[in-house]
Structures are given as structure tokens and as C-alpha cells.
Amino acid sequence: MNILAVNADIRIADVRVDDERLSLDLVDGRSVSAPLSWYPRLFNATPAQRANWQIAGGGYGVHWPDLDEDLSAEGILFGIPAPSSHIEAR
């Protein structure tokens, strides 16, 4: 059986956030998007806070300093929403 191994480069080249989606452009030419509702800190942020991002982790992540939010390209590619920050009272 033959297996095709692709050398994908999932480092982040650019980030876009609008009122509905978080979109990443990757170094290898792909783009990936996810619903903004998956990322509550971004969803509830102002447009200025959303626009203030930095590529982090050697290109494999993105950081929003105003929001203390960090997301990975891998997590977004696999469709993993941000963990819930809600803690249930017992």
C-alpha cells in the first residue's frame, strides 16, 4: 500500500477576524476559517481588540494581547473550539 506524505506547512501567514468568522492564511497557501462563536473572547471583543494580533509560537499560533487569547493553527485546522471558561458552581 502506498501512502502519500505531504509536507504541509501550517505556520500562520495572516489572520482575519470579522463579526462571524476567524480566518487564517497559512504559509503553504491554504486558508482555514472557523465560526467566531467558537472563540468567546474574540466574539465578545471590539473590532480594535480583534485587529490587534501577533503571530506567536514560531508561526504556529496567534496571540491577542488585549484579550489574553492564544490559538493554534493546528487547533483551528482540526476544528477544536476554545475551551469553555465557564466554571459551574457546586
Sine and cosine of phi, psi and omega as CSV:
sin_phi,cos_phi,sin_psi,cos_psi,sin_omega,cos_omega
0.00,0.00,0.75,-0.66,0.03,-1.00
-1.00,-0.06,0.64,-0.77,0.05,-1.00
-0.86,-0.51,0.78,-0.63,0.04,-1.00
-1.00,0.04,0.88,-0.47,0.04,-1.00
-0.98,-0.21,0.86,-0.51,-0.02,-1.00
-0.97,-0.26,0.73,-0.69,0.05,-1.00
-1.00,0.00,0.99,0.12,0.01,-1.00
-0.99,0.13,0.63,-0.78,0.05,-1.00
-0.92,-0.40,0.98,-0.19,-0.11,-0.99
-1.00,-0.05,0.34,0.94,0.10,-0.99
-0.93,0.37,0.51,-0.86,-0.08,-1.00
-1.00,0.06,0.76,-0.65,0.05,-1.00
-0.98,-0.20,-0.58,0.82,-0.04,-1.00
-0.41,-0.91,0.41,-0.91,-0.02,-1.00
-0.75,-0.67,0.67,-0.74,0.10,-0.99
-0.73,-0.69,0.68,-0.73,0.05,-1.00
-0.73,-0.68,0.82,-0.57,0.13,-0.99
-0.86,-0.50,-0.24,-0.97,-0.07,-1.00
-0.95,0.31,-0.18,0.98,-0.07,-1.00
-0.83,-0.56,-0.43,0.90,-0.16,-0.99
-0.65,-0.76,0.49,-0.87,0.24,-0.97
-0.96,-0.29,0.82,-0.57,-0.04,-1.00
-0.81,-0.59,0.69,-0.72,0.06,-1.00
-0.88,-0.48,0.69,-0.72,0.22,-0.98
-0.98,-0.19,0.78,-0.62,-0.05,-1.00
-0.99,-0.14,0.39,-0.92,-0.02,-1.00
-0.86,0.52,-0.54,0.84,-0.04,-1.00
-0.98,0.18,0.07,1.00,0.09,-1.00
0.98,-0.19,-0.20,0.98,0.02,-1.00
-0.99,0.16,0.38,-0.93,0.15,-0.99
-0.81,-0.58,0.60,-0.80,0.02,-1.00
-0.68,-0.73,0.62,-0.79,-0.01,-1.00
-0.75,-0.66,0.43,-0.90,0.06,-1.00
-0.61,-0.79,0.43,-0.90,0.04,-1.00
-0.88,0.47,0.71,-0.70,0.01,-1.00
-0.89,0.46,-0.46,0.89,0.01,-1.00
-0.89,0.46,-0.30,0.95,0.06,-1.00
-0.96,0.29,-0.25,0.97,-0.09,-1.00
-0.80,-0.59,0.99,0.13,-0.14,-0.99
-0.82,0.57,-0.61,0.79,0.00,-1.00
-0.90,0.45,-0.66,0.75,0.04,-1.00
-0.95,0.32,-0.66,0.76,-0.02,-1.00
-0.85,0.52,-0.66,0.76,-0.05,-1.00
-1.00,0.00,0.02,1.00,-0.04,-1.00
-0.99,0.12,0.32,-0.95,0.10,-0.99
-0.98,0.22,0.34,-0.94,0.08,-1.00
-0.83,0.56,-0.61,0.79,0.02,-1.00
-0.91,0.42,-0.66,0.75,0.04,-1.00
-0.91,0.41,-0.63,0.77,0.03,-1.00
-0.91,0.42,-0.56,0.83,-0.05,-1.00
-0.98,0.21,-0.27,0.96,-0.02,-1.00
-1.00,-0.06,0.99,0.15,-0.01,-1.00
-0.84,-0.55,0.32,-0.95,0.03,-1.00
-0.67,-0.74,0.66,-0.75,0.14,-0.99
-0.95,0.31,0.71,-0.71,-0.10,-1.00
-0.72,-0.69,0.11,-0.99,0.11,-0.99
0.85,0.52,0.66,0.75,0.01,-1.00
0.93,0.38,0.32,0.95,0.01,-1.00
0.98,-0.21,-0.10,0.99,-0.05,-1.00
-1.00,-0.04,0.00,1.00,0.00,-1.00
-0.56,-0.83,0.14,-0.99,0.06,-1.00
-0.71,-0.71,0.63,-0.78,-0.07,-1.00
-0.81,-0.58,0.71,-0.70,0.11,-0.99
-0.94,-0.34,0.99,-0.16,-0.10,-0.99
-0.89,0.45,-0.56,0.83,0.00,-1.00
-0.93,0.38,-0.37,0.93,-0.10,-1.00
-0.92,-0.38,-0.10,0.99,-0.11,-0.99
0.79,0.62,0.71,0.70,-0.02,-1.00
-0.91,-0.41,0.73,-0.68,0.05,-1.00
-0.75,-0.66,0.78,-0.63,0.04,-1.00
-0.77,-0.64,0.51,-0.86,0.01,-1.00
-0.97,-0.25,0.50,-0.87,0.09,-1.00
-0.88,0.48,-0.64,0.77,0.00,-1.00
-0.88,0.48,-0.71,0.71,0.02,-1.00
-0.87,0.48,-0.65,0.76,0.00,-1.00
-0.94,0.34,-0.65,0.76,0.05,-1.00
-0.87,0.49,-0.62,0.78,-0.01,-1.00
-1.00,0.08,0.01,1.00,0.06,-1.00
0.95,0.31,0.59,0.81,-0.02,-1.00
-1.00,-0.08,0.91,-0.41,0.04,-1.00
-0.93,0.37,0.33,-0.95,0.07,-1.00
-0.89,0.46,0.58,-0.82,0.05,-1.00
-0.89,0.46,0.52,-0.85,0.02,-1.00
-0.93,0.36,0.71,-0.71,0.04,-1.00
-1.00,-0.07,0.02,1.00,-0.02,-1.00
-0.98,0.18,0.80,-0.61,0.04,-1.00
-0.93,-0.38,0.83,-0.55,-0.03,-1.00
-0.96,0.28,0.66,-0.75,0.10,-1.00
-0.98,0.22,0.63,-0.77,-0.01,-1.00
-0.95,-0.30,0.00,0.00,0.00,0.00
